[in-house]
Amino acid sequence: MEGEKKPSALSDVGAWAMNVISSVGIIMANKQLMSLNGYAFTFATTLTGFHFAVTALVGLLSNATGYSSSKDVPLWELLWFSIVANVSITGMNLSLMLNSVGFYQISKLSMIPVVCVMEWILHNKHYSREVKMSVLVVVIGVGVCTITDVKVNAKGFLCACIAVFSTSLQQISIGSLQKKYSIGSFELLSKTAPIQALSLLLLGPFIDYYLGGKFIANYRMSSGATLFILLSCSLAVFCNISQYLCIGRFSAVSFQVLGHMKTVFVLTLGWLLFDSQLTFKNIVGMIIAVLGMIIYSWAMEVEKQSSTKITHHTKHSLTEEEIRLLKEGVENTPLKDIELGGVKG
């Protein structure tokens, strides 16, 4: 849109950095909060409800103070998006519970090709050979460093399929809704967060009871657990905002590909902070994954420059119809109306 300020490369890097740092931070905080060696707060779905409740509160305060504005988006689209997003969260939790860690990682890696196919079907989007090859390198690298045992059952496979499909659809919808209604990432998040918070806080305790066999009302809250819940919720605000920012500026595929950088950071920090084992296989896989991300960034930049050149050429080239109309306009203009330099006395 003419006159609209385009995001700079520095702000793009800032959005990615915010997402990576907040995502890795929230994983580390939740690891301490939910592990048996930590505070054993095993209510993941309810915790996600807390995350969206705090995010909704931040959005409400932002609108009230005039920092952000509220644009009209049909309620049915917000409800549809929130349902898809909540199915994604629940599906991921069920997939992790019913499947082995190896198959869970495979299902997460499959999101990249699924997003590519869905964007091709929904938005007729095509990818260059270089982009496809770089995506394959990233998938192989992350697979090498994360996939161990692979066990699958019918229920787990179904939950994984639902989780992958709904998560992919949610991430594509974030970008399409922002473009469709010319709404900013934070404004869209402010509208969807209250709906997700309410539904997750109502249904979350029952889902967590099904997953873990414990009800949150029976959990003995300590000051340490409260502190880590607050930390997790604070990081979730930045994580949610940066996710919407990144997908709004780039694409769901780019978010998935470069998002696997978080996997590399989590493995490294787990080795540094929690004495997790880091094998030669992990290191090789991380190197391949990082190499694939570098190739992907290069391929996307080449594709972007090529698209810009085509747009620039098209913009400055007159069509045959435009040339014909221009000639007719000159021929039909009386000589007395045309003066040297185009200025009439």
C-alpha positions in Angstrom: 0.0 0.0 0.0 1.4 3.4 -1.0 2.6 5.5 1.9 2.7 2.5 4.3 5.9 2.2 6.1 7.6 -1.1 5.4 9.4 -3.0 8.2 13.2 -2.6 8.2 15.6 -5.5 8.2 16.6 -4.5 11.7 13.0 -4.8 13.0 12.7 -8.1 11.2 15.7 -9.4 13.1 14.3 -8.0 16.3 11.0 -9.9 15.8 12.9 -13.1 15.2 15.1 -12.5 18.2 12.2 -11.8 20.4 10.5 -15.0 19.3 13.6 -17.2 19.8 14.6 -15.7 23.1 11.0 -15.8 24.6 10.3 -19.3 23.2 13.5 -20.8 24.6 13.0 -18.9 27.9 9.5 -20.2 28.3 10.6 -23.8 27.6 13.3 -23.5 30.3 10.8 -21.9 32.8 8.2 -24.6 32.1 10.8 -27.3 32.4 11.5 -26.2 35.9 7.8 -25.7 36.7 6.5 -28.9 35.3 9.3 -31.4 35.9 9.1 -33.8 38.9 12.5 -32.5 40.0 11.0 -29.0 39.9 7.5 -28.0 41.1 5.6 -30.8 39.4 2.9 -28.4 37.9 1.8 -30.8 35.2 -1.3 -28.9 34.0 -0.1 -27.8 30.6 -3.4 -26.9 29.0 -4.5 -24.8 32.0 -1.1 -23.1 32.0 -1.7 -22.1 28.4 -5.0 -20.6 29.5 -3.1 -18.5 32.0 -0.7 -17.4 29.2 -3.6 -16.2 27.1 -5.4 -14.5 30.0 -2.3 -12.4 30.8 -1.9 -11.7 27.0 -5.5 -10.6 26.9 -5.0 -8.3 29.9 -2.0 -6.7 28.2 -4.0 -6.1 25.1 -6.9 -4.6 27.1 -4.6 -2.2 28.9 -2.9 -1.3 25.6 -6.3 -0.4 24.0 -7.4 1.5 27.1 -4.3 3.6 27.2 -4.4 4.3 23.4 -1.2 2.5 22.6 -3.0 0.3 20.1 -6.3 0.6 18.3 -9.1 -2.0 17.8 -10.2 -2.8 14.3 -13.3 -4.6 13.3 -13.0 -8.3 12.5 -16.1 -10.5 12.2 -16.8 -12.4 15.4 -17.3 -15.7 13.6 -13.8 -15.5 12.1 -12.3 -14.8 15.6 -14.3 -17.8 17.0 -13.2 -20.0 14.1 -9.6 -19.1 14.5 -9.7 -19.6 18.3 -11.2 -23.0 17.9 -8.5 -24.0 15.4 -5.8 -22.7 17.8 -7.2 -24.5 20.8 -7.5 -27.7 18.9 -3.8 -27.2 18.0 -2.8 -26.9 21.6 -4.9 -29.8 22.8 -3.8 -32.0 19.9 -0.1 -31.3 20.6 -0.5 -32.2 24.3 -2.4 -35.4 23.4 0.2 -36.3 20.7 3.0 -35.9 23.2 1.2 -38.0 25.8 0.2 -40.9 23.4 3.3 -41.1 21.2 7.0 -41.6 21.7 9.2 -38.5 21.7 10.6 -39.7 18.4 7.3 -39.8 16.6 6.2 -36.5 18.3 9.3 -34.8 16.7 8.5 -36.4 13.3 5.0 -34.9 13.5 6.4 -31.5 14.3 8.9 -31.7 11.4 6.0 -32.7 9.1 4.5 -29.2 9.6 6.9 -27.6 7.2 5.8 -29.6 4.1 2.1 -29.6 5.3 2.2 -25.7 5.5 3.8 -25.6 2.0 1.0 -27.8 0.6 -1.7 -25.9 2.4 -0.4 -22.5 1.2 -0.2 -23.9 -2.3 -3.9 -25.1 -2.1 -5.3 -22.1 -0.3 -3.2 -19.2 -1.7 -1.7 -20.7 -4.9 1.8 -20.0 -3.5 4.8 -21.6 -5.3 8.3 -22.2 -4.0 11.6 -22.2 -5.9 13.8 -25.3 -6.1 16.4 -23.7 -3.8 13.8 -23.0 -1.1 12.5 -26.6 -1.3 16.0 -28.0 -1.0 16.9 -25.8 2.0 13.6 -26.9 3.7 14.7 -30.6 3.1 18.1 -29.9 4.7 16.5 -28.3 7.8 14.1 -31.2 8.2 17.0 -33.7 7.9 19.2 -31.8 10.3 16.5 -31.4 13.0 15.4 -35.0 12.5 19.0 -36.3 13.0 19.5 -34.3 16.3 16.0 -34.9 17.8 14.5 -38.2 16.7 15.4 -41.3 18.8 12.9 -44.1 19.4 9.8 -44.1 17.1 6.7 -45.8 18.3 3.2 -45.1 17.1 -0.3 -46.3 17.8 -3.7 -45.6 16.1 -4.9 -43.0 18.7 -1.5 -41.3 18.8 -1.3 -41.1 15.0 -4.8 -39.6 14.8 -4.0 -37.0 17.5 -0.7 -36.2 15.7 -2.5 -35.7 12.4 -5.1 -33.4 14.0 -2.3 -31.4 15.8 -0.2 -30.9 12.6 -3.2 -29.9 10.5 -4.7 -27.5 13.0 -1.3 -25.9 13.9 -0.5 -25.4 10.2 -3.9 -23.9 9.5 -3.6 -21.6 12.5 -0.3 -20.3 11.5 -1.4 -19.7 7.9 -4.6 -18.0 9.2 -2.6 -15.5 11.3 -1.0 -14.0 8.2 -4.1 -14.2 6.0 -6.3 -12.5 8.6 -3.8 -9.6 9.1 -3.8 -9.0 5.3 -7.5 -9.5 4.8 -8.5 -6.9 7.5 -5.4 -4.7 7.4 -4.9 -5.4 11.1 -1.6 -5.4 13.0 -0.3 -8.5 14.7 -0.8 -7.2 18.3 -4.4 -6.0 17.5 -5.3 -9.4 16.1 -3.7 -11.1 19.1 -5.7 -8.8 21.5 -8.9 -9.9 19.9 -8.3 -13.7 19.9 -6.5 -14.0 23.2 -9.6 -13.4 25.4 -11.6 -16.1 23.5 -8.7 -18.6 23.8 -8.1 -17.8 27.5 -11.8 -18.2 28.4 -12.2 -21.5 26.6 -8.9 -23.0 27.8 -9.5 -22.0 31.4 -12.9 -23.7 31.3 -11.9 -26.8 29.5 -8.2 -27.0 30.5 -8.5 -28.5 33.9 -10.6 -31.4 32.5 -8.2 -32.0 29.6 -5.2 -32.0 32.1 -7.1 -34.4 34.3 -7.5 -36.8 31.3 -3.9 -36.4 30.4 -2.2 -36.7 33.8 -4.9 -38.1 36.2 -4.6 -35.1 38.5 -7.0 -32.2 39.1 -5.5 -28.7 39.4 -7.7 -28.0 42.5 -5.7 -30.6 44.4 -2.3 -29.1 43.6 -0.5 -27.4 46.5 0.7 -24.1 45.2 4.0 -22.9 46.6 5.7 -19.4 46.3 8.3 -20.9 44.0 5.6 -22.4 41.7 3.7 -19.1 41.7 6.9 -17.2 40.7 7.6 -19.6 37.8 4.0 -19.4 36.6 4.2 -15.6 36.5 7.6 -15.9 34.7 6.0 -18.3 32.2 3.0 -16.0 31.6 5.3 -13.0 31.1 7.4 -14.8 28.6 4.3 -16.1 26.9 3.1 -12.5 26.2 6.4 -11.8 24.3 6.2 -15.3 22.6 2.6 -14.7 21.4 3.3 -11.2 20.1 6.5 -12.2 18.3 4.8 -15.2 16.7 2.1 -13.0 15.2 4.7 -10.4 14.2 6.9 -13.0 12.5 4.1 -14.7 10.6 2.5 -11.4 9.6 5.8 -10.1 8.2 7.1 -13.3 6.6 5.1 -16.5 6.2 4.1 -19.6 8.1 6.8 -21.6 6.2 9.6 -19.2 7.2 8.3 -19.2 10.8 8.5 -23.0 10.8 11.9 -23.3 9.2 13.7 -20.6 11.2 11.7 -21.6 14.3 13.7 -24.8 14.4 16.6 -22.7 15.5 14.8 -22.8 18.9 15.3 -26.6 18.9 19.1 -26.1 18.5 19.1 -23.5 21.4 16.9 -25.8 23.6 19.3 -28.7 23.1 22.3 -26.6 23.8 20.8 -24.9 26.9 19.6 -28.3 28.2 23.2 -29.5 28.0 24.6 -26.4 29.7 21.9 -25.9 32.4 20.3 -29.3 33.1 23.1 -31.7 32.3 21.2 -33.2 29.4 23.2 -35.5 27.2 24.6 -34.0 24.0 25.8 -36.7 21.6 27.9 -36.6 18.4 24.6 -37.3 16.6 23.0 -34.3 18.1 25.9 -32.0 17.2 26.0 -33.2 13.6 22.2 -32.8 13.3 22.4 -29.2 14.7 25.1 -28.3 12.2 23.1 -29.6 9.3 20.0 -27.8 10.5 21.8 -24.5 10.9 23.3 -24.9 7.4 19.8 -25.5 6.0 18.5 -22.4 7.7 21.4 -20.3 6.2 20.6 -21.7 2.8 16.9 -21.0 3.3 17.5 -17.4 4.2 19.7 -17.0 1.1 17.1 -18.7 -1.1 14.3 -16.5 0.2 16.4 -13.4 -0.3 17.2 -14.4 -4.0 13.5 -15.1 -4.5 12.6 -11.7 -3.0 15.1 -9.8 -5.2 13.8 -11.6 -8.3 10.2 -10.8 -7.4 11.2 -7.1 -6.8 12.9 -6.9 -10.2 9.8 -8.3 -12.0 7.5 -5.9 -10.1 9.8 -3.0 -10.9 9.9 -3.9 -14.6 6.2 -4.3 -14.8 5.6 -1.0 -13.0 7.7 1.0 -15.5 6.5 -0.8 -18.7 3.5 0.5 -20.5 1.1 -2.0 -22.0 0.0 -1.9 -25.6 -3.4 -0.6 -24.5 -1.8 2.2 -22.5 0.4 3.2 -25.4 -2.7 3.3 -27.8 -4.7 5.4 -25.4 -1.7 7.8 -24.9 -1.4 8.2 -28.7 -5.1 8.8 -29.1 -5.0 11.4 -26.4 -2.1 13.3 -28.1 -3.8 13.1 -31.5 -7.1 14.4 -30.2 -5.6 17.3 -28.2 -5.8 20.7 -30.0 -2.4 22.3 -30.8 -3.3 25.5 -29.0 -3.6 23.5 -25.7 0.0 22.2 -26.0 2.9 24.6 -25.2 6.6 24.1 -24.9 7.6 22.5 -21.6 4.0 21.5 -20.8 3.2 24.9 -19.1 0.2 26.9 -20.3 0.5 30.7 -20.2 
